[in-house]
Amino acid sequence: MAQDDGGKRGSLGSIHDDLLPPQPPKDHPRPLRPLLPSSTIQEPIPRRSRPARKPQVSLACEACRQRKAKCNGLKPRCSPCRVKGIDCTYRTSTKDTLKQQSDELAKTRATFDIFHALQSRPDADAAKIFQSIRDGNDPESVTRYIEAGDLLQQMKLVPQTHRGFIFPYRSQMPAYLMTPDNDYLNTLAHEWPRVSGTRHTFMLEDTQPVQYLMPYGAAELVEPRIDRCVPSRWTAVSSDDNLMREILRAYFLYEYSSVPCFQKDLFLDDMLAGTGRFCTSLLVNAVLAHGCHCYSRFPNRAEYWYPHSLGYKFLGEAKRLLELDLTRDGSTTSVQAILILNCLLNFSGLDKIGETYMQQAAAMGRNLGLLESTKWIEDADLTRSRIFTAWCLFRWQSIMCYHMLIDPGSDGVPHFALPDPERHAEWYGEISVQYPTSKTVVHTRLAQCFKAQCDMAVLLHRTAMDYFAAQPGNGKNVSMHQIRETISGLQAWYDTLPECLNPSNIVFPKELDLHMQYFAVMMQLCDMPTSGNASPTAGAPQFGPVATSRSMLGKYKTSFETIIRLYYLRHGFETPDVLLTLFLSSLAFISIDRLKPYSAMARDARPQSSLDALSNPIKEEVWSTLILAQKGLAEQGQSYYLPQTVSHLVLCNLDEDLASLLRQYADGAVEDADARHVRAQHIEAQFPVYLRNLTESPDQQRMNVLVQEYAGMSLAQSPDSRH
């Protein structure tokens, strides 16, 4: 039995073991059986809800307040009053009172606005408002009608760029300039913009010339050919064509008109065609080098010596290409490039180096026969290029020799006349611009201005030959007859200017520069002692060629300063203009001369300082002029190193109190000894900072001498290494 039972258990046990899943080893935990989801949905346990809170009553009715009963605040009758059948009244709440007062104020305000609009608006607008009232509209609707019209008008308004410049220190024009014979107080540039009596005083009307309303710096150059040109084909310095196009635009917009060195249309056409006749790599690199000083997005663009700046690289590439070109016979485009480099070097404070370039340009021009007749040339474009370049060379050389007080050389006036700018304006080319908010393309009258510049250059060349030619006796013993002829020639030039260049119409920077140039020369000629054949008393110098010229000196100074002030009022001084430096420097030192008597009085009246002596009204006006000139030099110094250096020399001519005050208005930084030493290292210039007349010795007024003194160095101690 035992065996049977055991056998049965063994047999059943094995069957049972086969039916059960395999058991895990005892060392591992037994896996749990996964749970299936429940087949029934359990209801959530209900939460015990609180009774709803009764709304709070902020204001009870008067009946409930008197009975001190609980009021539920229902309107128009609360429940207790309705049950009792009594009247139910409420006091006005503070919120309702404020709303009621606000509504009443809005109605009163609307009525006042309508009344003010009827009183101040133009007749046409007032008639429309009155008709809206007659149509039965309520005051609020009429006010919304007026405001909607204002919003539409405001969408047409533009920033007040046309009135953005105010004189520093004193906003008024000095009283000594407000003379009846001052023609420049009646110019369009001074008269406009006119303030109207309406609220919208800054809207531009189609009848108003936009160039008299907005500064030139707000304009954009209109020259589609620049958009299509590829400058990287002409230079290895940069591959950023978009940037180089912007630099070209800045050059043509700002400096080309003042110092044209080539014919723009021929240059741009050939830049697109790629023939190399009127556009070369040398000329493109020279233009881009100068253009970098005109491009305001380049910081420290005046510091020409930074090797990583783009201007430095373009200048270096232009010099390299010029050295290669000088091994050949040269070309017209080479003369043009040299003129650009001369201009750039002169106003970087390196006119001694620039003079060597000018001599190269003159020699190359002689070899090419630029000043001679072009009748043998059949190509019209080549003839046009040669004539234009010859006059560019002659004009720029005459201006620089006059202002640098150096001999212009033996080269005379070109043997061919320029075309009439009124009938052949396209021969000269044109700089066209467009101002913000205006669809009109404005032509800047390049032809008329260039012709007038060249005509004046003939007179300046003659004057420089009389005074600075390397001949014994010249320069110091100029006869009265010579001065009279020069003054008469300049007066005739001024009287025959075309209508667009008359004092009443000038507005563009190059036109204002032209008039400043005229008065700067006239001031020096009329403020000059003479001796010679016409002197009535032997050995006694006579002042002025004629008495009338001497008496006109005051008027010339008045006109000179007025034009500079108009320049600032209309355009400001931030846009680059190389010629402006010459005139701002003169104005600054003229003002210093006029301030010297007051400064001497202040020093004698101890312990009063120079600042205390500014209470004199005339001195304050002269001081405001000095501040304006210094501001111009500092702002031009952002683009060129020469005006930046002149601004520091101006400060050196003032005592410490006045210099500190001047820095507050003209943003002039104080340079320590190291900075002055660095400045002296980077200046190699013979530019005379200020001369009252042409007979004064320029030796002590040369830039090199003054900068050495500024740096506390003698000429013998100056560094050997020059840039």
C-alpha positions in Angstrom: 0.0 0.0 0.0 2.7 2.2 0.9 4.3 1.6 -2.3 1.0 2.2 -4.1 0.3 5.4 -2.2 3.8 6.6 -2.9 3.5 5.7 -6.5 0.2 7.5 -6.8 1.6 10.6 -5.1 4.6 10.4 -7.4 2.4 10.1 -10.4 0.0 12.9 -9.4 2.9 15.1 -8.3 4.6 14.9 -11.6 1.3 15.7 -13.4 0.7 18.6 -11.1 4.2 19.9 -11.7 3.7 19.7 -15.4 0.5 21.8 -15.2 2.1 24.6 -13.0 4.4 27.2 -14.5 8.0 26.7 -13.8 9.1 27.9 -10.4 11.9 30.5 -10.2 14.9 29.6 -8.3 14.8 30.2 -4.6 17.5 32.8 -4.9 15.2 35.2 -7.0 11.9 36.8 -5.8 8.7 35.4 -7.3 7.4 37.6 -10.1 4.0 39.2 -9.4 1.0 38.5 -11.6 -0.1 41.6 -13.5 -3.4 43.0 -12.5 -6.2 43.4 -14.9 -8.3 46.6 -15.0 -11.5 46.6 -12.9 -14.7 45.7 -14.8 -16.8 48.2 -12.7 -16.4 52.0 -12.5 -16.3 53.3 -9.0 -18.2 56.5 -8.3 -16.1 59.3 -6.7 -16.7 59.9 -3.1 -19.0 62.9 -2.9 -17.5 66.0 -1.1 -19.4 67.9 1.4 -20.4 71.2 -0.3 -20.5 74.4 1.6 -23.5 76.7 1.3 -23.1 79.5 -1.2 -22.0 82.8 0.4 -24.5 85.5 0.2 -23.4 88.5 -1.8 -22.2 91.3 0.3 -24.1 94.5 0.1 -21.9 97.6 -0.1 -24.7 100.1 0.1 -28.1 99.7 2.0 -31.2 101.7 1.1 -32.2 104.7 3.3 -35.3 102.9 4.8 -33.2 99.9 6.0 -30.5 102.2 7.3 -33.0 104.1 9.4 -34.6 100.9 10.7 -31.2 99.3 11.1 -32.6 96.4 9.2 -30.7 94.0 7.0 -30.9 95.2 3.3 -30.2 92.8 0.4 -29.4 95.8 -1.9 -31.7 94.9 -4.7 -32.7 97.6 -7.1 -35.0 99.4 -7.7 -36.6 98.1 -4.4 -34.9 95.8 -1.9 -36.8 92.8 -0.5 -37.7 94.3 2.9 -39.1 97.4 1.4 -41.1 95.5 -1.2 -42.6 93.3 1.6 -43.5 96.4 3.7 -44.7 98.4 0.6 -42.5 101.4 1.4 -40.4 103.6 -0.9 -36.8 102.4 -1.4 -34.1 105.0 -2.2 -30.3 104.7 -2.3 -27.5 107.2 -1.9 -25.2 107.7 -4.9 -22.0 105.7 -4.4 -18.5 107.2 -4.7 -17.8 105.1 -7.8 -21.0 106.3 -9.5 -20.2 109.9 -8.5 -16.8 109.7 -10.0 -18.2 108.2 -13.2 -20.8 110.9 -13.4 -18.3 113.6 -12.9 -16.0 112.0 -15.5 -18.8 111.9 -18.1 -19.6 115.5 -17.5 -15.9 116.5 -17.8 -15.7 114.6 -21.0 -18.6 116.5 -22.4 -17.1 119.8 -21.3 -13.7 118.8 -22.8 -15.3 117.8 -26.1 -17.1 121.2 -26.2 -13.8 123.0 -25.5 -11.9 121.0 -28.1 -14.5 121.9 -30.7 -14.4 125.6 -29.8 -10.5 125.6 -29.9 -10.6 123.8 -33.3 -13.0 126.4 -34.7 -10.8 129.1 -33.4 -7.4 127.9 -34.6 -8.0 125.7 -37.7 -7.8 126.9 -41.2 -11.1 128.2 -42.7 -11.6 125.1 -44.8 -11.3 122.8 -41.7 -13.4 125.0 -39.5 -16.2 125.0 -42.1 -16.2 121.2 -42.1 -16.4 121.1 -38.3 -19.2 123.6 -38.3 -21.1 121.6 -40.9 -20.7 118.5 -38.7 -22.3 120.3 -35.8 -25.2 121.5 -38.0 -25.8 117.9 -39.1 -26.8 117.2 -35.5 -23.8 115.2 -34.3 -23.1 115.2 -30.6 -19.9 116.8 -29.2 -18.2 113.5 -28.7 -18.8 112.5 -32.4 -17.5 115.8 -33.6 -14.4 115.5 -31.4 -13.7 112.0 -32.8 -14.0 113.4 -36.3 -11.4 116.0 -35.5 -9.0 113.5 -33.9 -9.4 111.1 -36.8 -8.3 113.8 -39.2 -5.3 114.6 -36.9 -4.2 111.0 -37.0 -4.3 111.0 -40.8 -2.2 114.1 -40.8 0.3 112.8 -38.3 0.9 109.8 -40.5 2.2 112.2 -43.1 4.5 114.1 -40.7 8.3 113.5 -40.8 11.0 114.1 -38.3 12.0 117.7 -38.1 15.3 117.2 -40.0 14.9 120.6 -41.6 15.3 122.5 -38.4 17.7 120.3 -36.5 20.7 122.6 -36.0 20.8 125.4 -33.4 23.8 127.5 -32.6 25.7 126.3 -29.5 26.0 128.6 -26.5 23.8 131.4 -28.0 21.0 130.4 -30.3 20.7 133.9 -31.8 22.6 135.3 -34.7 25.1 137.8 -33.3 23.9 141.4 -33.4 27.1 142.6 -35.2 26.1 140.4 -38.2 22.6 141.8 -38.5 23.5 144.7 -40.7 21.3 146.1 -43.5 24.0 145.5 -46.2 24.5 141.8 -45.2 23.2 140.0 -48.3 23.4 136.6 -46.7 20.7 137.3 -44.2 18.2 137.2 -47.1 19.1 133.8 -48.6 16.6 131.1 -49.0 18.8 128.8 -46.8 18.4 131.3 -44.0 14.8 132.2 -44.5 13.3 128.7 -44.6 11.6 126.8 -43.1 8.9 129.3 -42.4 6.7 128.7 -39.4 3.0 128.7 -40.3 0.1 129.5 -38.0 -1.5 126.1 -38.1 -0.8 123.2 -35.8 0.9 121.2 -38.5 3.9 123.5 -39.0 6.4 120.8 -40.1 4.6 119.4 -43.1 6.5 119.7 -46.3 4.6 121.4 -49.2 5.2 120.5 -52.8 5.9 124.2 -53.6 8.8 124.4 -51.2 12.3 123.3 -52.5 13.2 120.5 -50.3 17.0 121.3 -50.5 16.2 124.5 -48.5 14.4 122.5 -45.8 16.6 119.6 -45.1 20.3 119.2 -44.4 22.5 117.8 -47.2 23.5 114.9 -44.9 19.9 113.7 -45.0 20.0 113.2 -48.8 20.8 110.0 -50.6 22.8 109.8 -53.8 20.8 109.0 -56.9 23.2 107.0 -59.1 21.9 103.6 -60.4 25.2 102.8 -62.0 26.8 102.3 -58.6 24.2 99.6 -57.8 25.3 97.6 -60.9 29.1 98.0 -60.6 31.3 95.3 -59.0 34.2 97.1 -57.2 35.9 93.8 -56.3 36.9 93.5 -60.0 39.1 96.6 -59.6 40.7 96.0 -56.2 42.2 93.2 -54.3 41.7 94.8 -50.9 38.1 93.7 -50.3 35.6 91.3 -51.7 32.6 93.0 -50.0 31.0 94.7 -53.0 28.0 96.0 -51.0 30.3 97.8 -48.6 32.4 99.2 -51.3 29.3 100.5 -53.1 28.3 102.3 -49.9 31.8 103.9 -49.8 31.6 105.0 -53.4 28.2 106.6 -52.6 29.6 108.5 -49.6 32.5 109.8 -51.7 30.4 111.0 -54.6 27.8 112.5 -52.2 30.2 114.5 -50.0 33.6 115.2 -51.4 33.4 114.7 -55.2 31.5 118.0 -55.7 34.0 120.0 -53.6 37.1 118.5 -55.0 36.3 116.8 -58.4 39.3 115.0 -59.8 37.8 113.2 -62.7 34.6 113.1 -64.9 32.1 111.0 -62.9 30.1 109.7 -65.9 33.0 108.5 -67.8 34.4 106.8 -64.7 31.2 104.9 -63.8 30.4 104.0 -67.4 33.9 102.4 -67.8 33.6 100.8 -64.4 30.7 98.9 -65.8 32.2 98.3 -69.3 35.6 97.3 -67.9 37.7 98.8 -70.8 40.2 100.5 -68.6 40.2 103.8 -70.5 38.6 106.0 -67.8 38.5 103.6 -64.9 41.6 101.7 -63.6 42.5 99.8 -60.4 44.7 102.7 -59.3 41.9 105.2 -59.6 39.3 102.9 -57.9 41.6 102.3 -55.0 42.3 106.0 -54.6 38.6 106.8 -54.7 37.8 104.1 -52.1 40.7 105.3 -49.9 39.2 108.8 -49.8 35.7 107.4 -49.5 36.6 105.6 -46.3 37.1 109.0 -44.7 33.6 110.0 -45.8 31.9 106.8 -44.5 30.5 107.6 -41.1 30.1 104.0 -40.0 33.9 103.6 -39.8 35.1 104.6 -36.3 38.4 106.4 -36.0 38.5 106.9 -39.7 40.6 110.1 -39.2 43.5 108.0 -37.8 45.0 107.1 -41.2 47.9 105.1 -39.8 45.9 102.1 -38.4 47.1 99.2 -40.6 43.9 97.1 -40.1 41.6 99.8 -41.3 40.1 99.5 -44.7 41.1 103.1 -45.6 44.8 102.3 -44.8 44.6 99.2 -47.0 43.1 101.0 -50.0 45.6 103.8 -49.6 48.5 101.4 -49.5 47.2 99.5 -52.6 46.8 102.8 -54.4 50.4 103.8 -53.6 51.7 100.4 -54.8 49.9 100.7 -58.1 51.1 104.3 -58.5 54.7 103.2 -58.1 54.2 100.7 -60.9 52.5 103.3 -63.0 55.3 105.8 -62.6 57.7 103.4 -64.3 55.6 103.8 -67.4 54.6 107.0 -69.2 51.5 107.6 -67.0 48.0 108.3 -68.1 45.1 110.7 -67.4 43.6 108.3 -64.8 47.0 108.3 -63.0 46.9 112.1 -62.8 43.3 111.9 -61.4 44.4 109.3 -58.8 47.3 111.4 -57.7 45.0 114.4 -57.2 42.8 112.3 -54.9 45.8 111.1 -52.9 47.2 114.7 -52.6 43.8 115.9 -51.2 43.7 113.0 -48.8 47.3 113.4 -47.6 46.9 117.2 -47.2 43.9 116.9 -44.9 45.5 114.1 -43.0 48.2 116.5 -41.9 50.8 115.2 -44.4 50.8 118.0 -46.9 54.7 117.8 -47.2 54.3 114.3 -48.6 51.2 115.4 -50.5 53.2 118.1 -52.2 55.5 115.5 -53.8 52.4 113.9 -55.3 51.2 117.2 -56.6 54.6 117.7 -58.3 54.3 114.2 -59.9 50.8 115.1 -61.1 52.0 118.3 -62.7 55.0 116.6 -64.3 52.8 113.8 -65.7 50.3 116.4 -67.0 53.1 118.2 -68.9 54.3 114.9 -70.4 50.7 114.1 -71.5 50.1 117.6 -72.8 47.0 118.0 -70.7 47.1 121.8 -70.7 47.7 122.0 -74.5 45.1 122.0 -77.3 43.1 118.9 -77.9 42.1 119.6 -81.5 44.1 116.7 -82.7 42.0 114.2 -80.7 39.0 112.8 -82.6 37.6 110.7 -79.7 34.9 112.9 -78.0 35.1 111.0 -74.7 38.9 111.2 -74.6 38.7 114.9 -75.3 36.2 115.4 -72.6 38.2 113.4 -70.1 41.4 115.4 -70.9 39.8 118.8 -70.7 38.0 118.0 -67.5 41.1 116.5 -65.9 43.3 119.5 -66.9 41.0 121.9 -65.2 40.7 119.7 -62.1 44.5 119.7 -61.9 44.9 123.4 -62.4 42.1 124.3 -60.0 43.3 122.1 -57.2 46.9 123.1 -57.6 45.9 126.8 -57.5 43.8 126.5 -54.4 46.4 124.5 -52.5 49.3 126.7 -53.5 47.4 129.8 -52.4 46.5 128.4 -49.0 49.9 126.8 -48.4 51.7 130.0 -49.6 53.9 128.1 -52.0 55.0 128.7 -55.6 52.4 127.2 -58.1 55.2 126.6 -60.6 55.5 127.5 -64.2 52.4 125.7 -65.5 49.8 128.2 -66.7 46.1 128.2 -67.3 44.8 125.4 -69.7 44.7 126.5 -73.3 41.1 125.6 -73.8 37.9 127.0 -72.2 35.3 125.0 -70.5 31.9 124.6 -72.1 29.0 126.9 -71.1 27.4 125.1 -68.1 24.0 126.5 -68.9 23.9 124.9 -72.4 26.1 121.9 -71.8 25.5 120.9 -68.3 25.6 117.2 -69.3 29.2 117.6 -70.3 30.2 118.2 -66.7 28.0 115.4 -65.2 25.7 115.9 -62.3 25.4 114.9 -58.7 21.7 114.1 -58.1 20.2 113.5 -54.7 16.8 112.6 -53.1 15.7 113.8 -49.7 13.5 111.8 -47.3 9.7 112.1 -47.8 10.3 113.7 -51.2 9.9 111.9 -54.6 11.7 114.8 -56.4 15.3 114.1 -57.6 17.3 117.3 -56.9 20.2 118.3 -59.1 23.0 120.0 -57.2 24.2 122.3 -60.0 27.6 120.7 -60.4 28.2 122.3 -63.8 27.7 125.9 -62.7 29.7 125.4 -59.5 32.7 123.7 -61.2 32.9 126.4 -63.8 32.8 129.1 -61.1 35.5 127.2 -59.1 37.8 127.1 -62.2 37.3 130.8 -62.9 38.3 131.6 -59.4 41.3 129.3 -59.6 42.6 131.5 -62.5 42.6 134.5 -60.1 44.1 132.5 -57.2 46.9 131.2 -59.5 47.7 134.7 -60.6 47.8 135.9 -56.9 50.0 133.0 -55.9 52.4 133.8 -58.7 52.6 137.4 -57.6 53.2 136.6 -54.0 54.9 133.3 -53.7 56.9 132.8 -57.0 60.5 132.0 -56.3 61.8 135.4 -57.5 63.7 138.0 -55.6 61.5 140.6 -54.1 58.2 138.9 -54.7 55.8 138.3 -51.9 56.9 141.2 -49.7 56.9 144.2 -52.1 53.8 143.7 -54.1 52.7 147.0 -55.6 49.4 148.6 -55.0 48.6 148.2 -58.7 48.9 144.4 -58.4 46.6 144.2 -55.4 44.1 146.5 -57.1 44.0 144.3 -60.2 43.5 141.2 -58.1 40.7 142.7 -56.0 39.0 144.1 -59.2 39.2 140.7 -60.8 37.7 138.9 -57.8 34.9 141.5 -57.6 34.1 141.0 -61.3 34.0 137.3 -60.8 31.6 137.7 -57.9 29.3 140.1 -59.7 29.0 137.8 -62.7 28.1 134.6 -60.9 25.1 132.8 -62.4 21.7 133.3 -60.8 21.8 129.9 -59.1 25.0 130.9 -57.3 23.9 134.3 -56.1 23.8 134.8 -52.3 20.0 134.6 -52.3 20.0 131.1 -53.9 23.0 129.2 -52.6 22.3 126.2 -50.4 24.5 123.2 -51.2 27.8 122.8 -49.2 30.0 123.3 -52.3 28.2 126.5 -53.1 28.7 127.8 -49.6 32.4 126.8 -49.8 32.7 128.8 -53.0 31.5 132.0 -51.3 33.6 131.4 -48.2 36.6 131.0 -50.4 35.9 134.4 -52.1 35.6 136.3 -48.8 38.6 134.5 -47.2 40.8 135.8 -50.1 39.3 139.3 -50.0 39.9 139.6 -46.3 43.5 138.8 -46.7 44.0 141.2 -49.6 42.2 144.1 -48.0 44.0 143.6 -44.6 47.5 143.9 -46.1 50.1 146.7 -46.0 51.6 147.5 -49.3 54.7 149.3 -50.5 56.2 150.0 -53.8 55.7 152.2 -56.8 52.3 153.6 -55.8 53.1 154.6 -52.3 52.7 158.3 -51.8 55.3 158.5 -49.1 58.5 156.7 -49.5 59.1 154.0 -46.9 55.6 154.4 -45.4 53.5 151.4 -45.9 50.0 152.1 -47.1 47.1 149.9 -45.9 44.9 148.5 -48.7 45.2 149.1 -52.4 42.5 151.7 -52.2 40.7 153.3 -49.3 37.4 151.7 -50.3 38.9 148.2 -50.1 40.1 148.8 -46.6 36.7 150.1 -45.6 35.1 146.9 -47.1 37.2 144.7 -44.8 34.5 144.8 -42.1 31.8 143.8 -44.5 33.9 140.9 -45.9 34.4 139.6 -42.4 30.7 139.9 -41.7 29.8 138.0 -44.8 32.4 135.4 -44.2 31.1 134.6 -40.7 27.5 134.7 -41.8 28.0 132.1 -44.5 29.7 129.7 -42.0 26.8 130.2 -39.7 24.3 129.5 -42.5 26.3 126.4 -43.4 25.8 125.2 -39.8 22.1 126.1 -39.6 21.3 124.3 -42.8 23.7 121.3 -42.8 25.6 121.1 -39.5 29.3 120.3 -39.5 29.3 116.5 -39.3 29.3 115.6 -43.0 32.8 115.6 -44.4 34.0 118.6 -46.3 37.7 119.1 -46.7 37.5 122.8 -47.7 35.5 123.7 -44.7 38.6 123.1 -42.5 40.4 126.1 -44.1 37.6 128.5 -43.3 36.8 127.2 -39.8 40.4 127.5 -38.9 40.4 131.2 -40.0 37.2 131.9 -38.2 38.5 130.4 -35.0 41.7 132.5 -34.9 39.9 135.6 -36.0 37.6 135.1 -32.9 40.6 134.5 -30.7 42.1 137.8 -31.9 38.9 139.6 -31.1 38.8 138.0 -27.6 42.4 139.0 -26.7 41.6 142.5 -25.5 38.9 141.2 -23.2 41.2 138.5 -21.8 43.9 141.1 -21.1 41.3 143.2 -19.2 40.3 140.1 -17.2 43.9 139.4 -16.3 44.5 143.0 -15.1 41.3 143.0 -13.0 42.4 140.5 -10.4 41.1 138.3 -8.9 38.5 138.2 -11.7 39.0 135.3 -14.1 38.5 135.1 -17.8 35.2 133.4 -17.3 33.9 136.4 -15.3 34.7 138.7 -18.2 32.3 137.0 -20.5 29.5 139.2 -19.3 30.2 141.8 -22.0 27.5 141.3 -24.7 29.9 141.7 -27.6 32.4 139.4 -26.1 29.7 136.8 -25.5 28.8 136.9 -29.2 32.4 136.6 -30.3 32.8 133.7 -27.8 29.8 132.0 -29.4 31.5 132.3 -32.7 34.7 130.7 -31.4 32.6 127.9 -29.9 30.9 127.3 -33.3 34.2 127.2 -35.2 35.7 124.9 -32.6 32.7 122.6 -32.8 33.1 122.5 -36.6 36.8 121.6 -36.4 36.1 118.9 -33.9 33.3 117.4 -35.9 35.3 117.5 -39.2 38.1 115.9 -37.2 36.0 112.8 -37.0 36.8 112.3 -40.7 40.2 114.0 -41.2 43.2 114.4 -38.9 44.1 118.0 -39.9 41.0 119.7 -38.5 41.2 117.5 -35.4 44.7 118.8 -34.8 43.8 122.4 -35.5 41.1 122.1 -32.8 43.7 121.2 -30.2 45.9 124.1 -31.4 42.9 126.5 -30.8 42.6 125.3 -27.2 46.4 126.0 -26.7 45.7 129.7 -27.6 43.3 130.1 -24.7 43.9 130.3 -20.9 42.8 127.2 -18.9 39.4 128.6 -17.8 38.3 129.5 -21.3 39.7 126.2 -22.7 37.8 124.2 -20.2 34.6 126.1 -21.1 35.2 125.6 -24.8 35.6 121.9 -24.3 32.1 121.7 -22.8 30.5 122.9 -26.0 32.9 121.4 -28.6 33.6 118.0 -27.1 37.4 118.5 -27.0 39.3 116.0 -24.9 42.4 116.9 -22.9 45.5 115.2 -24.3 48.3 114.1 -22.0 52.0 114.3 -22.9 52.0 111.0 -24.6 49.0 111.8 -26.8 50.6 115.1 -27.8 53.8 113.3 -28.6 51.9 110.8 -30.8 50.1 113.6 -32.5 53.4 115.4 -33.3 54.7 112.1 -34.8 51.8 111.9 -37.2 51.9 115.4 -38.5 54.2 116.5 -41.4 52.5 119.6 -42.6 53.5 123.1 -43.7 49.9 124.3 -43.7 49.8 127.8 -42.2 47.1 127.6 -39.5 46.2 131.3 -39.6 47.5 134.4 -41.5 45.8 137.8 -41.4 47.3 138.7 -44.8 49.7 137.4 -47.4 52.7 139.5 -46.3 53.0 138.0 -42.8 55.7 135.4 -42.4 54.1 131.9 -42.4 57.2 130.3 -40.8 55.9 130.4 -37.2 52.4 129.6 -38.2 53.2 126.4 -40.1 51.5 123.3 -38.7 54.7 121.5 -38.0 56.0 124.3 -35.8 52.8 124.7 -33.8 52.4 121.0 -33.2 55.9 120.7 -32.0 55.2 123.5 -29.5 52.0 121.8 -28.6 53.9 118.6 -27.9 56.5 120.4 -25.9 59.3 119.5 -28.3 61.7 121.6 -30.3 62.4 120.9 -33.9 65.8 119.5 -33.0 64.1 117.0 -30.7 61.5 115.9 -33.3 61.5 112.2 -34.1 63.4 111.0 -37.1 60.7 108.6 -38.2 58.0 110.3 -40.2 54.9 108.9 -41.8 
